[in-house]
Amino acid sequence: MASAAYPASAQERRVDVPAGTVADSAIALARQTGSSIVVNGSSLSSRRVARIRGTMSAEAAVQRLARQANARAVRISAMAGGSIRYRRVPLARAGTHA
């Protein structure tokens, strides 16, 4: 889905990101947490997600965004505390377990 780099990912802060597309939510989340978030793929970036609100770390907020978008966040190394890369998770077919 995206990659996000954040210097203080464990520091909790107040987050209030309105419902919208993954792309718009990622921009709002990046501004509120001091993160850099890049969403890859138009089908993923245009997906709708619910509001993200509460006190949480940047990493927790990004993970929540990924879950809502049916994507998976995978931490990759980076200079300023790490990055998270997202990729789309295939939807389970009816009658199967994911």
C-alpha positions in Angstrom: 0.0 0.0 0.0 2.4 2.7 1.1 5.6 3.4 2.9 5.9 5.6 6.0 8.9 6.9 7.8 8.6 8.4 11.2 11.3 9.5 13.6 9.4 8.8 16.9 7.1 5.9 15.9 6.7 4.7 19.5 5.7 8.2 20.9 1.9 8.3 21.4 0.0 11.3 20.2 -3.5 12.4 19.5 -4.7 11.4 16.1 -7.9 12.4 14.4 -8.1 11.6 10.7 -11.4 11.9 9.0 -13.0 9.2 6.9 -12.0 9.4 3.3 -9.7 7.8 0.7 -6.5 6.0 1.7 -4.5 8.7 0.0 -6.3 11.6 1.8 -6.1 9.7 5.1 -2.4 9.0 4.7 -1.7 12.8 4.0 -3.7 13.8 7.2 -2.0 11.0 9.2 1.4 12.1 8.0 0.8 15.7 9.0 -0.5 14.7 12.5 2.3 12.3 13.3 5.3 13.9 11.6 5.6 10.9 9.2 6.3 10.6 5.6 3.7 8.3 3.9 3.6 7.3 0.3 0.7 5.3 -1.1 1.5 3.2 -4.1 -1.2 2.2 -6.6 -4.4 4.0 -7.6 -6.7 1.2 -6.7 -5.4 1.2 -3.2 -5.1 5.0 -2.8 -8.7 5.5 -3.9 -10.1 2.9 -1.4 -12.4 4.4 1.3 -11.5 4.0 5.0 -13.1 5.0 8.2 -12.1 7.7 10.6 -9.0 7.0 12.7 -9.2 8.7 16.1 -7.5 8.3 19.4 -4.2 8.5 21.3 -1.7 6.1 19.6 1.8 5.8 18.2 2.4 6.7 14.5 3.0 3.1 13.9 -0.3 2.0 15.4 -2.2 4.6 13.4 -0.5 3.5 10.2 -1.3 -0.1 11.0 -4.9 0.8 11.6 -5.0 2.6 8.2 -3.5 -0.5 6.5 -6.1 -2.9 8.2 -9.0 -0.6 7.1 -7.6 -0.6 3.5 -7.2 -4.4 3.6 -3.5 -4.0 3.2 -0.5 -5.1 5.3 2.2 -2.9 6.7 5.7 -4.3 6.7 8.6 -2.4 8.5 11.6 -1.8 6.3 14.9 -0.1 7.4 15.4 3.6 7.0 17.6 6.3 8.5 15.1 8.2 10.6 13.6 5.4 12.8 12.3 3.1 10.1 9.8 2.9 7.3 6.6 0.9 6.9 5.7 -0.4 3.5 2.2 -1.5 2.6 0.9 -4.0 0.1 -2.5 -5.1 -0.8 -3.8 -8.2 0.9 -6.0 -10.5 -1.3 -9.6 -10.8 -0.1 -10.5 -14.2 1.1 -13.0 -16.1 -1.1 -16.3 -17.1 0.3 -16.0 -20.3 2.3 -12.3 -20.0 2.8 -10.3 -18.8 5.8 -7.8 -16.0 5.5 
